[in-house]
């Protein structure tokens, strides 16, 4: 699992614009194919993401991407993270503060459930049924947002 901050030029250009619209950038991927450049942006807002949100971000960043990439043949997809998103990067934990999460540790056979309290490039802080804990990112095998009845937010 990769736990590094996205440091691409495209991310550096788009993240402040998207943040200015009131959203967090969860993921940004860029893939060049023979005929076209494909950009996928996953955005988040604690109140949820709807079609109008994706449309606003799309219309706002499309011209900027075309300038940065010096191409008008860009396919842009803007989506929400979904309710059970697999967390792919350590920078996602602070975005999803106050959301239920399930974490599989490197040396465990079962999921650890909790609510995200915070995080940084080194660790994530969770509130579990046993109390507050900090987990080092290298100790995590996989993590995903939780949405089932058994994974209700711990208060």
Backbone bond lengths (Angstrom), bond angles and torsions (degrees), N, CA, C in turn:
res aa  C-N    CA-C-N  psi(-1)  N-CA   C-N-CA  omega(-1)  CA-C   N-CA-C  phi
1 X - - - 1.452 - - 1.519 109.29 -
2 X 1.311 116.18 135.79 1.460 121.22 -178.41 1.528 109.33 -92.62
3 X 1.309 115.97 132.43 1.467 120.29 -177.26 1.517 111.58 -124.69
4 X 1.343 118.30 35.50 1.452 121.72 -178.08 1.528 111.09 -103.20
5 X 1.321 115.10 153.18 1.459 121.73 177.50 1.519 108.88 -74.62
6 X 1.329 116.34 139.56 1.457 121.08 178.33 1.525 108.89 -69.65
7 X 1.318 116.40 116.32 1.463 120.82 -175.58 1.527 112.69 -115.11
8 X 1.334 118.32 21.70 1.458 119.84 -178.29 1.528 111.23 -71.65
9 X 1.316 115.60 156.63 1.464 121.13 178.31 1.536 110.61 -62.20
10 X 1.322 115.76 -39.90 1.456 120.22 -179.94 1.534 110.54 -62.51
11 X 1.324 116.52 -43.98 1.464 121.20 177.16 1.532 110.43 -60.58
12 X 1.308 116.51 -44.94 1.468 121.06 -179.06 1.524 111.65 -61.35
13 X 1.315 117.38 -33.10 1.461 121.79 179.44 1.533 112.46 -79.61
14 X 1.326 117.00 -38.55 1.469 120.66 -172.49 1.525 114.08 -88.70
15 X 1.321 117.44 -33.16 1.472 120.35 -174.77 1.529 112.76 -57.32
16 X 1.337 120.53 -45.95 1.470 119.25 179.53 1.537 112.79 -64.61
17 X 1.314 117.03 -33.57 1.469 121.06 178.97 1.529 109.71 -67.13
18 X 1.331 115.83 -47.03 1.467 120.82 -179.08 1.526 110.16 -66.40
19 X 1.328 116.31 -41.08 1.475 120.36 176.87 1.528 110.20 -61.00
20 X 1.341 116.78 -38.37 1.464 121.94 178.06 1.516 112.90 -63.03
21 X 1.323 116.77 -25.19 1.467 121.25 176.12 1.532 111.45 -82.59
22 X 1.330 116.55 -8.57 1.462 120.76 177.10 1.521 114.75 102.97
23 X 1.337 118.06 14.06 1.459 121.57 -177.26 1.521 110.51 -120.00
24 X 1.324 115.76 158.95 1.458 121.99 173.24 1.518 108.54 -102.15
25 X 1.329 116.86 143.31 1.459 121.27 174.06 1.527 107.53 -88.97
26 X 1.317 115.69 115.22 1.451 121.33 179.56 1.524 110.02 -86.05
27 X 1.328 115.14 -41.33 1.458 120.29 -177.05 1.516 109.17 -152.81
28 X 1.313 115.66 144.84 1.454 121.47 174.28 1.519 106.80 -139.77
29 X 1.324 116.20 120.82 1.462 119.06 178.31 1.516 109.78 -124.77
30 X 1.309 114.64 148.00 1.465 122.52 -178.39 1.516 107.81 -130.88
31 X 1.337 115.83 126.34 1.455 119.85 179.66 1.523 109.43 -136.64
32 X 1.316 115.94 121.29 1.460 121.16 177.78 1.524 108.82 -92.32
33 X 1.329 115.36 128.87 1.455 120.99 174.40 1.526 107.28 -112.49
34 X 1.323 116.93 -177.66 1.464 120.16 -178.93 1.520 112.17 -56.28
35 X 1.313 116.36 -47.91 1.461 120.73 -170.66 1.518 115.26 -105.48
36 X 1.299 117.49 -10.81 1.453 118.48 -170.21 1.522 111.54 -156.34
37 X 1.309 114.14 156.56 1.464 121.73 174.36 1.523 107.48 -103.23
38 X 1.321 116.48 126.90 1.459 120.92 179.57 1.527 109.39 -109.10
39 X 1.328 115.20 125.96 1.463 122.12 177.69 1.523 107.10 -119.32
40 X 1.326 116.19 131.59 1.467 120.94 177.25 1.522 107.46 -123.76
41 X 1.338 115.64 126.38 1.453 121.96 -179.82 1.528 108.07 -122.20
42 X 1.315 116.09 127.43 1.461 121.64 175.82 1.525 106.42 -107.49
43 X 1.345 115.90 123.92 1.467 121.14 -177.55 1.524 110.36 -116.16
44 X 1.330 115.58 158.67 1.468 120.51 -178.62 1.520 110.27 -142.10
45 X 1.319 114.48 145.34 1.464 122.79 169.49 1.520 106.21 -142.41
46 X 1.304 117.87 138.47 1.466 120.99 -174.80 1.526 113.10 -59.88
47 X 1.335 118.59 -21.55 1.469 121.48 177.36 1.524 112.34 -87.48
48 X 1.329 116.46 -3.43 1.459 120.96 -179.90 1.522 111.34 107.99
49 X 1.320 115.04 166.82 1.454 122.57 -179.73 1.522 108.30 -124.46
50 X 1.325 115.58 129.92 1.456 121.10 177.05 1.519 110.49 -118.53
51 X 1.304 115.52 -179.09 1.461 121.40 -179.80 1.528 111.61 -59.93
52 X 1.329 117.44 -40.44 1.471 120.97 -179.61 1.538 111.08 -63.00
53 X 1.329 117.10 -36.15 1.459 121.20 177.72 1.528 110.69 -64.45
54 X 1.330 115.81 -47.26 1.471 120.81 179.65 1.526 110.73 -62.67
55 X 1.318 116.04 -40.00 1.464 120.79 179.81 1.529 111.23 -64.79
56 X 1.325 117.24 -43.14 1.466 121.40 179.02 1.526 111.11 -60.35
57 X 1.326 116.69 -48.08 1.463 120.80 -179.58 1.530 109.69 -64.26
58 X 1.317 117.00 -43.47 1.464 121.66 179.61 1.528 111.02 -57.24
59 X 1.319 116.93 -51.71 1.471 121.30 -178.02 1.528 112.02 -64.79
60 X 1.320 116.48 -29.95 1.462 120.57 -178.67 1.527 112.29 -76.99
61 X 1.334 117.44 -41.38 1.465 118.79 -173.24 1.529 114.67 -95.24
62 X 1.321 118.35 -17.09 1.468 120.44 -178.83 1.531 112.39 -54.37
63 X 1.341 119.60 -50.95 1.473 119.23 179.67 1.535 112.79 -61.60
64 X 1.307 117.26 -36.30 1.473 121.27 -179.91 1.526 110.58 -66.87
65 X 1.327 116.34 -41.28 1.470 120.05 178.07 1.529 109.98 -62.50
66 X 1.326 116.54 -43.37 1.469 120.63 179.68 1.529 111.33 -60.64
67 X 1.339 116.89 -37.22 1.469 120.26 176.58 1.528 111.85 -69.53
68 X 1.322 116.47 -46.63 1.463 121.35 -178.15 1.529 110.64 -63.03
69 X 1.318 115.90 -44.97 1.464 120.92 -176.15 1.529 112.94 -85.92
70 X 1.329 116.10 -6.45 1.461 122.38 -178.44 1.522 111.63 52.08
71 X 1.336 114.59 47.97 1.455 121.31 -179.67 1.525 109.68 -154.05
72 X 1.315 115.89 141.59 1.456 120.41 174.11 1.523 111.03 -99.25
73 X 1.331 116.73 -2.69 1.458 120.96 -179.70 1.531 109.24 -98.62
74 X 1.341 114.41 66.35 1.458 121.56 -177.94 1.525 108.79 -117.14
75 X 1.332 115.36 127.90 1.460 120.31 173.74 1.523 106.41 -98.61
76 X 1.324 116.72 117.34 1.462 122.24 -177.59 1.516 109.86 -113.07
77 X 1.321 115.41 129.21 1.458 121.92 176.80 1.528 107.78 -121.79
78 X 1.328 116.86 125.48 1.462 122.37 177.37 1.521 106.97 -117.76
79 X 1.337 117.18 124.69 1.459 121.53 -176.05 1.525 111.27 -136.75
80 X 1.327 114.81 170.38 1.464 121.56 172.66 1.528 107.73 -89.87
81 X 1.329 117.48 164.24 1.466 119.23 -179.95 1.529 113.58 -74.94
82 X 1.314 118.09 -16.77 1.460 120.53 -176.27 1.516 111.00 83.41
83 X 1.308 116.55 161.09 1.464 120.02 -173.37 1.523 113.76 -79.62
84 X 1.324 117.74 -19.49 1.469 120.31 178.91 1.526 110.62 -123.58
85 X 1.309 116.51 42.87 1.463 121.67 -176.67 1.526 111.85 -58.81
86 X 1.328 115.01 134.76 1.457 121.25 170.70 1.528 106.26 -76.58
87 X 1.310 117.02 122.57 1.464 121.18 -179.27 1.521 108.10 -77.08
88 X 1.331 115.40 121.69 1.463 121.63 -172.78 1.515 113.63 -104.57
89 X 1.324 117.14 -12.96 1.457 120.29 -171.57 1.521 108.54 -147.87
90 X 1.307 116.94 139.97 1.456 120.79 -179.40 1.513 114.54 -59.89
91 X 1.331 117.56 -23.62 1.462 120.37 178.69 1.524 112.60 -71.78
92 X 1.321 117.72 -10.05 1.464 120.09 179.31 1.522 112.86 -75.60
93 X 1.328 118.10 -28.17 1.460 119.92 -176.20 1.538 112.77 -57.06
94 X 1.345 119.66 -47.33 1.468 118.36 178.43 1.536 113.23 -64.13
95 X 1.319 117.52 -27.91 1.468 120.55 177.92 1.522 110.49 -65.68
96 X 1.334 116.09 -36.63 1.464 120.91 -174.40 1.532 112.99 -99.54
97 X 1.333 117.09 30.09 1.469 120.35 176.97 1.530 109.06 -55.45
98 X 1.317 115.07 138.10 1.466 124.23 177.53 1.535 112.83 79.21
99 X 1.330 117.19 10.75 1.463 121.17 177.35 1.530 109.65 -105.07
100 X 1.339 117.40 144.65 1.465 120.21 174.56 1.535 110.65 -67.01
101 X 1.323 115.86 143.97 1.462 121.46 -178.61 1.519 109.05 -141.83
102 X 1.328 115.58 152.90 1.468 122.07 172.69 1.524 107.15 -120.29
103 X 1.321 116.02 131.10 1.465 121.45 -176.89 1.522 109.38 -125.66
104 X 1.331 115.26 132.55 1.468 121.95 173.71 1.522 106.39 -104.44
105 X 1.314 115.39 118.24 1.459 120.96 -179.99 1.535 109.55 -78.78
106 X 1.337 116.64 157.15 1.461 122.11 -179.43 1.530 112.36 -55.63
107 X 1.322 116.63 -38.34 1.464 120.42 -174.45 1.525 112.86 -107.51
108 X 1.327 118.17 25.65 1.467 121.04 -176.53 1.527 111.22 -120.45
109 X 1.322 115.26 159.61 1.458 121.49 177.56 1.521 111.96 -110.36
110 X 1.332 116.96 -3.21 1.450 120.75 -177.00 1.523 109.96 -134.01
111 X 1.323 115.57 158.47 1.464 121.96 -178.85 1.522 110.88 -77.77
112 X 1.317 115.87 144.46 1.461 123.62 171.74 1.525 106.15 -103.19
113 X 1.329 117.41 125.46 1.465 121.33 -179.19 1.510 110.31 -106.26
114 X 1.317 115.99 146.05 1.455 120.90 177.43 1.512 110.82 -173.74
115 X 1.316 115.30 -176.81 1.457 122.72 176.96 1.524 107.74 -112.61
116 X 1.324 116.94 133.44 1.463 121.34 -177.80 1.527 109.83 -71.46
117 X 1.317 115.94 122.95 1.466 121.96 176.73 1.518 111.67 -97.47
118 X 1.334 116.53 -27.75 1.461 121.01 -178.11 1.512 110.01 173.19
119 X 1.311 114.76 -179.54 1.454 119.02 179.38 1.515 110.50 -179.87
120 X 1.321 114.79 165.89 1.460 121.94 175.95 1.520 107.87 -151.14
121 X 1.327 117.72 -166.19 1.455 120.75 -176.31 1.530 113.25 -71.09
122 X 1.336 117.53 -5.61 1.461 120.70 -177.86 1.523 114.43 -114.12
123 X 1.349 117.63 -32.03 1.459 119.66 -174.96 1.523 111.85 -154.54
124 X 1.331 114.62 167.73 1.456 121.88 174.40 1.532 107.26 -124.07
125 X 1.321 115.49 140.34 1.459 120.54 176.89 1.524 108.03 -103.91
126 X 1.340 115.63 131.46 1.456 121.84 -178.91 1.513 110.96 -124.67
127 X 1.320 114.65 151.50 1.459 121.30 167.68 1.514 105.70 -105.78
128 X 1.331 116.69 115.48 1.461 122.13 178.83 1.521 108.60 -111.77
129 X 1.314 116.92 177.28 1.469 120.85 177.17 1.525 110.85 -62.31
130 X 1.339 116.44 -24.42 1.467 121.10 179.30 1.523 112.50 -88.26
131 X 1.330 118.36 -6.80 1.460 122.09 -179.44 1.516 111.50 122.83
132 X 1.344 115.61 -168.24 1.457 121.40 -178.97 1.523 110.58 -79.94
133 X 1.348 115.63 136.74 1.457 120.75 176.75 1.534 109.32 -138.73
134 X 1.318 115.93 157.41 1.468 122.39 173.91 1.523 106.96 -116.89
135 X 1.342 115.72 134.68 1.460 121.38 -179.56 1.521 108.24 -121.08
136 X 1.314 115.39 126.97 1.463 120.82 176.61 1.534 108.95 -69.72
137 X 1.332 117.75 134.23 1.467 120.94 -176.70 1.533 113.63 -57.60
138 X 1.345 120.21 -39.26 1.468 118.61 178.34 1.539 113.66 -63.55
139 X 1.336 117.42 -18.03 1.462 121.09 179.25 1.528 112.58 -81.78
140 X 1.335 116.67 -5.05 1.467 120.98 -177.32 1.524 110.04 -95.15
141 X 1.329 115.77 125.94 1.466 121.03 175.61 1.521 109.80 -83.28
142 X 1.343 116.75 -47.20 1.461 121.68 176.01 1.518 109.41 -157.23
143 X 1.337 114.76 158.52 1.466 120.80 -179.07 1.522 108.57 -148.41
144 X 1.328 115.70 149.37 1.459 119.80 176.83 1.519 109.82 -152.59
145 X 1.334 114.55 150.82 1.454 119.06 174.43 1.515 108.06 -65.01
146 X 1.313 116.66 147.38 1.458 121.65 -176.75 1.519 110.14 -110.99
147 X 1.324 115.48 145.27 1.453 119.28 -178.36 1.522 113.21 -140.50
148 X 1.310 118.69 0.00 1.462 120.14 -177.42 1.527 110.91 -81.16
149 X 1.323 116.03 167.52 1.458 121.40 179.32 1.522 111.62 -59.07
150 X 1.328 117.23 -37.14 1.458 120.07 -178.22 1.526 112.98 -73.21
151 X 1.331 116.68 -13.28 1.464 120.89 -178.56 1.525 112.64 -107.82
152 X 1.317 117.59 29.66 1.453 120.23 178.72 1.512 110.67 -56.73
153 X 1.317 115.66 152.36 1.457 121.32 -179.68 1.528 110.68 -57.64
154 X 1.314 115.40 130.25 1.457 121.50 176.68 1.517 108.01 -85.25
155 X 1.319 117.07 131.21 1.453 120.97 -176.49 1.505 111.85 -112.15
